[in-house]
Amino acid sequence: GFENSTGSDADVVIPALEQLMLRHLSKGAHILDIGCLDGEIVKHLNIRGYQTTGLDVSEQFLHIARKRHLTVNLSFVIYVNSSRHPPMMQFIQKMFSASS
């Protein structure tokens, strides 16, 4: 299953992010990974000096992410899409304003 996979999308995604985006950001910039799945990309960005938060709608993926990255201080957040919760953009704006 996914939990036991050994390949990493980070091996492909991080070099692309370096080329397209990261070179324009200062170290310490806050990066939100929407749809973070197992948290590999969040971890790699954190190791490079960025403040990172992983956001996903799947509690199962966030459980895997937290379990895989116990030794690194990473932040993972669940987003529940329902009438009782704000739309995702409001949720994200509130999350970032609380962290400033």
N, C-alpha and C positions, 0 to 999 in steps of 0.2 A: 504494500500500500504506500500511499504518499508519505506517511510518517517515517518509513524506512528507506526512502529513496536517497541515493548518494550524490546524484547530479545536482548542480546548482545553477539556477538561472542567473545568479549574481555574476558568474563567470562571463556571461554575455552582456548583461545589463549594465554593470558597473563601468566597463570601458566605454560603452555608448554614452552613459551619463556624464563621464569625465569629459568626453569630447563635446557633447552638446550643451551641458548645463553646469556641471560642478566647477569648471574653470572660471565661471562668472560669479560664483558665490564665495563669500569669505568663510573661513573656517569658523565654526560655531553657529552658522546659519541653521535655522530650524527647518527640517525637511519632513513633510508628511507623506508617508507612503500609503496611498489609498488602495486597498486590496492587497495588503501585505502578505497574505497567505502564511508561510512558515517563518517569516521574519528575516530571511537570509539577507535581503537587500538592506533592510533596516540595520542589521548588525554591521554589514560592510561599510555603510555610510557613517555609522557611529564610530567605528574604528578609525575612519579617516578624519574625525574631528568635528563632525556635524551633530547638532542636536536632532535626534530622530524620534518620530512617533509612528508606529504602525497602526493603521485603522483597517478593520475588516468587519464584514457582516456575519462571518462564520465564527461562532464560539469554538468549534472544533479546530479550525486553523489557528486561532489565537491560543488555544490550549497547547497545541503542538509548538507554536512559536515560543511561548513562555518556557515550555519544557526543554526545548533545544538550546535555549540561550540563557540558562540559569546563571552562568558566570559573568555575563555582561549586563550592565544596568540599562535595560531597554524598556521603553514605554509602549504598551500595546493597548488599544482601546476598541471596544465593540461598538458598532453602530446598529441600532435596531430601527428599521424603517416601519413605523406604524403611525397611526393618527395621534397617539399619545406623545410622540417624540417630534422634535423640530425637523424640518427638511435638512438634508445633509449639509448644505452650505451654511445654514444658521448654526448647526451643530459644530462645524469646523471653526467658524468665526468665534463662537463662544469658547471653544477649546483653546484657540490661540490667544484670545484676549485674557483668559485666565492664567496663561503661562507667561505673560509679559510682566 
